[in-house]
Amino acid sequence: MMTFFHRSMEMKHLFLLRHAKSSWDHPGLADFDRPLNERGQKAAPKMGKVIVEKKVKPEIILCSPAKRTIETAKLVLESSKLKTDITYEKRIYDASTRTLIDILKSQNSDIASILLIGHNPGMSDLLTELTGESEHFPTAALAMIQLKIESWNRIKDGAGSLNWILRPRELK
């Protein structure tokens, strides 16, 4: 079934990626500095393959500067062969939904798709706020939200619908 939209109605696409599983092997290490564990190092490239299969081509990537999100981004980009530039945004680390929405609102309206790499509870809460759906959002999960907005500064609660969500354990 084809759906037609009025020409003035644009769609934005937001991809949410939670960092892969991190290590707790060093109790004295600050949360911000925790690296990926072995499971995370295997899951992140799997999600890169999903990006290829789903033909995900974000125009920009916004990423928390925490060690585990940087490592996740690197492994995902390597396995997907995406050449998209990454902007490290310190406000993503430990961000509330409001902060994440503010970050998205500040993006250029010409950008059609964004990949946001961050942490919970912010990522799951953002998915729920934008779509009204509550989904289990474990480490390395990737979701695609379609937003019925013409400009990022118009993003608001309920503006989107969840197209799909994939979790590493659901993949081969």
ZAVEX-377958 format. One record per atom (N, C-alpha, C): residue in three letters; x, y, z. Coordinates in steps of 0.1 Angstrom, whole numbers, padded with zeros to 4 digits, always signed. Example, Ala and Ser with C-alpha at 12.3 -4.5 7.8 and 13.67 -1.06 7.14 Angstrom:
2
ALA+0132-0057+0078;ALA+0123-0045+0078;ALA+0132-0033+0078;SER+0128-0022+0071;SER+0137-0011+0071;SER+0129+0000+0079;
***
This chain:
172
MET+0008-0012+0000;MET+0000+0000+0000;MET+0009+0012+0000;MET+0006+0021-0009;MET+0014+0034-0010;MET+0007+0045-0002;THR+0015+0053+0004;THR+0010+0064+0012;THR+0015+0077+0005;PHE+0006+0086+0003;PHE+0010+0099-0003;PHE+0009+0110+0007;PHE+0019+0119+0008;PHE+0019+0130+0017;PHE+0018+0143+0009;HIS+0012+0152+0015;HIS+0011+0165+0009;HIS+0025+0170+0006;ARG+0028+0176-0004;ARG+0041+0180-0008;ARG+0048+0189+0002;SER+0041+0197+0010;SER+0048+0205+0020;SER+0052+0197+0032;MET+0046+0185+0034;MET+0049+0177+0046;MET+0062+0169+0043;GLU+0072+0173+0050;GLU+0085+0165+0049;GLU+0086+0156+0061;MET+0095+0146+0059;MET+0097+0137+0070;MET+0112+0137+0073;LYS+0114+0136+0086;LYS+0128+0135+0091;LYS+0129+0121+0097;HIS+0141+0116+0096;HIS+0144+0102+0102;HIS+0154+0103+0113;LEU+0151+0098+0124;LEU+0159+0097+0136;LEU+0163+0083+0139;PHE+0176+0080+0139;PHE+0180+0067+0143;PHE+0186+0068+0157;LEU+0182+0060+0166;LEU+0187+0059+0180;LEU+0195+0047+0181;LEU+0207+0048+0186;LEU+0216+0037+0189;LEU+0221+0038+0203;ARG+0218+0029+0211;ARG+0223+0029+0225;ARG+0237+0022+0224;HIS+0246+0027+0232;HIS+0260+0022+0232;HIS+0259+0007+0235;ALA+0269-0001+0230;ALA+0270-0015+0233;ALA+0274-0017+0247;LYS+0274-0030+0251;LYS+0276-0034+0265;LYS+0290-0029+0270;SER+0290-0023+0282;SER+0302-0018+0287;SER+0308-0027+0298;SER+0320-0025+0301;SER+0327-0032+0311;SER+0326-0026+0325;TRP+0325-0035+0335;TRP+0324-0031+0349;TRP+0336-0037+0356;ASP+0347-0041+0349;ASP+0358-0048+0354;ASP+0367-0039+0363;HIS+0366-0026+0362;HIS+0374-0017+0370;HIS+0366-0008+0378;PRO+0362-0012+0390;PRO+0353-0005+0399;PRO+0357+0010+0402;GLY+0370+0013+0401;GLY+0374+0027+0404;GLY+0373+0036+0392;LEU+0370+0030+0381;LEU+0369+0038+0368;LEU+0357+0047+0368;ALA+0358+0059+0364;ALA+0346+0068+0363;ALA+0336+0062+0353;ASP+0323+0064+0355;ASP+0313+0059+0345;ASP+0316+0063+0331;PHE+0320+0076+0330;PHE+0323+0082+0317;PHE+0334+0075+0309;ASP+0343+0069+0317;ASP+0355+0063+0311;ASP+0354+0048+0309;ARG+0343+0042+0312;ARG+0341+0027+0310;ARG+0342+0023+0295;PRO+0350+0013+0292;PRO+0351+0008+0278;PRO+0340-0002+0275;LEU+0340-0007+0263;LEU+0331-0018+0260;LEU+0337-0031+0265;ASN+0328-0040+0269;ASN+0333-0054+0272;ASN+0333-0062+0260;GLU+0336-0075+0261;GLU+0338-0084+0250;GLU+0324-0085+0242;ARG+0313-0086+0250;ARG+0300-0088+0244;ARG+0297-0075+0236;GLY+0300-0063+0241;GLY+0298-0051+0234;GLY+0306-0050+0221;GLN+0319-0055+0222;GLN+0327-0054+0210;GLN+0322-0063+0199;LYS+0314-0073+0202;LYS+0308-0082+0192;LYS+0295-0076+0187;ALA+0287-0070+0196;ALA+0274-0065+0192;ALA+0275-0053+0183;ALA+0284-0044+0186;ALA+0285-0031+0178;ALA+0287-0034+0163;PRO+0296-0043+0159;PRO+0297-0046+0144;PRO+0284-0052+0139;LYS+0277-0060+0147;LYS+0265-0066+0142;LYS+0255-0055+0138;MET+0255-0044+0147;MET+0245-0033+0144;MET+0250-0025+0131;GLY+0263-0025+0129;GLY+0268-0019+0117;GLY+0263-0027+0104;LYS+0262-0040+0105;LYS+0257-0048+0094;LYS+0242-0045+0092;VAL+0235-0043+0103;VAL+0221-0039+0103;VAL+0219-0026+0095;ILE+0228-0017+0098;ILE+0228-0004+0091;ILE+0229-0005+0076;VAL+0238-0015+0072;VAL+0239-0018+0058;VAL+0227-0024+0052;GLU+0222-0034+0059;GLU+0210-0041+0054;GLU+0197-0032+0053;LYS+0196-0023+0063;LYS+0184-0014+0063;LYS+0187-0002+0055;LYS+0198-0001+0049;LYS+0202+0011+0040;LYS+0201+0024+0048;VAL+0206+0024+0060;VAL+0206+0036+0069;VAL+0218+0044+0065;LYS+0215+0057+0061;LYS+0226+0066+0057;LYS+0223+0079+0063;PRO+0226+0080+0076;PRO+0224+0093+0083;PRO+0233+0104+0077;GLU+0228+0116+0077;GLU+0236+0127+0072;GLU+0246+0132+0082;ILE+0241+0131+0095;ILE+0251+0134+0106;ILE+0249+0124+0117;ILE+0260+0123+0125;ILE+0259+0114+0137;ILE+0263+0123+0149;LEU+0254+0122+0159;LEU+0256+0129+0171;LEU+0259+0119+0182;CYS+0270+0120+0189;CYS+0274+0109+0198;CYS+0279+0115+0211;SER+0276+0108+0222;SER+0281+0111+0235;SER+0296+0109+0234;PRO+0304+0118+0242;PRO+0318+0116+0242;PRO+0323+0106+0252;ALA+0314+0098+0258;ALA+0318+0088+0268;ALA+0326+0077+0260;LYS+0335+0071+0267;LYS+0344+0061+0260;LYS+0336+0050+0253;ARG+0326+0044+0260;ARG+0318+0033+0254;ARG+0310+0037+0242;THR+0305+0050+0241;THR+0298+0054+0229;THR+0308+0057+0218;ILE+0319+0062+0221;ILE+0330+0064+0210;ILE+0334+0051+0204;GLU+0336+0041+0213;GLU+0340+0028+0208;GLU+0329+0021+0200;THR+0316+0023+0205;THR+0305+0018+0197;THR+0304+0024+0184;ALA+0305+0037+0183;ALA+0304+0044+0170;ALA+0315+0040+0161;LYS+0327+0038+0166;LYS+0339+0034+0157;LYS+0336+0020+0151;LEU+0332+0010+0160;LEU+0329-0003+0155;LEU+0317-0004+0145;VAL+0307+0004+0148;VAL+0295+0004+0139;VAL+0299+0010+0126;LEU+0307+0021+0126;LEU+0311+0028+0113;LEU+0320+0019+0105;GLU+0329+0012+0112;GLU+0339+0003+0105;GLU+0331-0008+0098;SER+0321-0014+0105;SER+0314-0026+0099;SER+0304-0021+0089;SER+0299-0009+0090;SER+0289-0004+0080;SER+0295+0003+0068;LYS+0308+0007+0070;LYS+0315+0015+0060;LYS+0309+0029+0058;LEU+0301+0033+0068;LEU+0296+0047+0067;LEU+0307+0057+0068;LYS+0307+0067+0060;LYS+0317+0078+0060;LYS+0312+0091+0067;THR+0301+0090+0074;THR+0294+0101+0080;THR+0303+0107+0091;ASP+0304+0120+0091;ASP+0312+0127+0102;ASP+0304+0125+0115;ILE+0312+0124+0126;ILE+0306+0123+0140;ILE+0309+0136+0147;THR+0298+0141+0153;THR+0299+0153+0162;THR+0298+0148+0176;TYR+0308+0150+0184;TYR+0307+0145+0198;TYR+0301+0157+0206;GLU+0289+0154+0213;GLU+0281+0163+0220;GLU+0281+0159+0234;LYS+0288+0167+0243;LYS+0289+0163+0257;LYS+0276+0163+0264;ARG+0266+0171+0259;ARG+0253+0171+0266;ARG+0245+0158+0264;ILE+0249+0149+0255;ILE+0242+0136+0253;ILE+0245+0127+0265;TYR+0257+0128+0271;TYR+0260+0119+0282;TYR+0251+0123+0294;ASP+0244+0113+0299;ASP+0235+0115+0311;ASP+0224+0125+0308;ALA+0220+0126+0295;ALA+0210+0136+0291;ALA+0195+0131+0295;SER+0187+0141+0298;SER+0173+0139+0300;SER+0167+0139+0286;THR+0154+0135+0285;THR+0147+0136+0272;THR+0147+0150+0267;ARG+0144+0160+0276;ARG+0144+0174+0272;ARG+0157+0179+0266;THR+0168+0175+0272;THR+0181+0178+0267;THR+0183+0172+0253;LEU+0179+0160+0251;LEU+0181+0153+0238;LEU+0172+0160+0228;ILE+0160+0164+0231;ILE+0151+0171+0222;ILE+0157+0185+0219;ASP+0163+0191+0229;ASP+0169+0205+0226;ASP+0181+0203+0216;ILE+0189+0193+0218;ILE+0200+0190+0209;ILE+0195+0188+0195;LEU+0184+0180+0193;LEU+0179+0177+0180;LEU+0172+0190+0174;LYS+0166+0198+0182;LYS+0160+0210+0178;LYS+0170+0220+0172;SER+0182+0219+0176;SER+0193+0229+0172;SER+0199+0224+0159;GLN+0195+0213+0153;GLN+0201+0209+0141;GLN+0195+0216+0128;ASN+0203+0217+0118;ASN+0200+0224+0106;ASN+0188+0217+0099;SER+0178+0225+0095;SER+0165+0219+0090;SER+0168+0212+0076;ASP+0179+0215+0070;ASP+0182+0208+0057;ASP+0186+0193+0059;ILE+0190+0190+0071;ILE+0194+0176+0074;ILE+0181+0167+0075;ALA+0181+0156+0067;ALA+0169+0148+0067;ALA+0170+0136+0077;SER+0183+0132+0080;SER+0184+0120+0089;SER+0196+0122+0099;ILE+0193+0118+0111;ILE+0203+0119+0122;ILE+0204+0105+0129;LEU+0217+0101+0132;LEU+0219+0090+0140;LEU+0224+0095+0154;LEU+0217+0092+0164;LEU+0220+0097+0178;LEU+0225+0085+0186;ILE+0237+0086+0191;ILE+0243+0075+0198;ILE+0245+0079+0213;GLY+0238+0072+0222;GLY+0238+0077+0236;GLY+0235+0066+0246;HIS+0229+0070+0257;HIS+0228+0061+0269;HIS+0213+0060+0273;ASN+0211+0051+0281;ASN+0198+0050+0288;ASN+0199+0056+0302;PRO+0188+0062+0307;PRO+0175+0060+0303;PRO+0171+0070+0292;GLY+0179+0079+0288;GLY+0176+0090+0279;GLY+0171+0084+0265;MET+0178+0074+0260;MET+0174+0069+0247;MET+0160+0063+0247;SER+0157+0054+0257;SER+0144+0048+0258;SER+0133+0058+0260;ASP+0136+0068+0269;ASP+0127+0078+0272;ASP+0124+0087+0260;LEU+0134+0090+0252;LEU+0132+0098+0240;LEU+0123+0090+0230;LEU+0126+0077+0228;LEU+0118+0069+0219;LEU+0103+0070+0224;THR+0101+0068+0237;THR+0087+0068+0242;THR+0080+0082+0240;GLU+0088+0093+0243;GLU+0082+0106+0242;GLU+0079+0109+0227;LEU+0087+0105+0218;LEU+0085+0109+0204;LEU+0074+0100+0197;THR+0073+0088+0202;THR+0064+0078+0195;THR+0052+0074+0203;GLY+0053+0076+0216;GLY+0042+0071+0225;GLY+0043+0056+0228;GLU+0054+0050+0223;GLU+0056+0035+0224;GLU+0067+0033+0235;SER+0065+0023+0243;SER+0075+0019+0253;SER+0081+0006+0249;GLU+0093+0006+0245;GLU+0101-0005+0240;GLU+0113-0008+0249;HIS+0116-0021+0250;HIS+0128-0025+0257;HIS+0139-0021+0248;PHE+0149-0013+0254;PHE+0160-0007+0246;PHE+0173-0011+0252;PRO+0177-0023+0250;PRO+0190-0028+0256;PRO+0202-0022+0250;THR+0214-0025+0255;THR+0226-0020+0249;THR+0227-0025+0234;ALA+0232-0016+0226;ALA+0234-0018+0212;ALA+0221-0019+0204;ALA+0210-0016+0210;ALA+0197-0016+0202;ALA+0197-0004+0192;LEU+0191-0006+0181;LEU+0190+0004+0171;LEU+0175+0006+0167;ALA+0171+0018+0167;ALA+0157+0021+0164;ALA+0156+0032+0153;MET+0145+0031+0145;MET+0143+0041+0135;MET+0129+0048+0137;ILE+0130+0061+0139;ILE+0118+0068+0142;ILE+0115+0078+0130;GLN+0103+0077+0124;GLN+0100+0086+0113;GLN+0092+0098+0120;LEU+0097+0110+0117;LEU+0091+0122+0123;LEU+0083+0130+0113;LYS+0071+0134+0116;LYS+0063+0141+0107;LYS+0065+0156+0109;ILE+0077+0161+0106;ILE+0081+0174+0108;ILE+0089+0179+0096;GLU+0089+0192+0093;GLU+0097+0197+0082;GLU+0110+0203+0086;SER+0111+0205+0099;SER+0123+0211+0105;SER+0126+0205+0119;TRP+0138+0203+0122;TRP+0142+0197+0135;TRP+0137+0206+0146;ASN+0136+0219+0144;ASN+0132+0228+0155;ASN+0117+0226+0159;ARG+0110+0218+0151;ARG+0096+0215+0153;ARG+0094+0201+0160;ILE+0105+0195+0164;ILE+0103+0182+0170;ILE+0097+0184+0184;LYS+0088+0175+0187;LYS+0081+0175+0200;LYS+0075+0162+0204;ASP+0070+0160+0216;ASP+0064+0148+0220;ASP+0053+0143+0210;GLY+0054+0131+0207;GLY+0043+0125+0198;GLY+0045+0128+0183;ALA+0056+0134+0179;ALA+0058+0138+0165;ALA+0062+0127+0156;GLY+0065+0115+0162;GLY+0071+0105+0154;GLY+0063+0091+0156;SER+0067+0082+0147;SER+0063+0068+0148;SER+0075+0059+0147;LEU+0074+0049+0155;LEU+0085+0039+0155;LEU+0084+0030+0142;ASN+0093+0031+0134;ASN+0094+0023+0122;ASN+0098+0009+0125;TRP+0109+0008+0132;TRP+0115-0005+0136;TRP+0125-0003+0148;ILE+0127-0014+0155;ILE+0137-0015+0165;ILE+0143-0029+0164;LEU+0157-0029+0165;LEU+0164-0042+0164;LEU+0173-0042+0176;ARG+0174-0054+0182;ARG+0182-0056+0194;ARG+0192-0067+0190;PRO+0205-0066+0194;PRO+0215-0076+0190;PRO+0211-0091+0192;ARG+0204-0094+0203;ARG+0200-0108+0205;ARG+0190-0113+0195;GLU+0183-0104+0188;GLU+0174-0108+0178;GLU+0180-0111+0165;LEU+0193-0108+0164;LEU+0200-0110+0151;LEU+0208-0123+0151;LYS+0211-0128+0139;LYS+0219-0140+0138;LYS+0234-0138+0141;
***
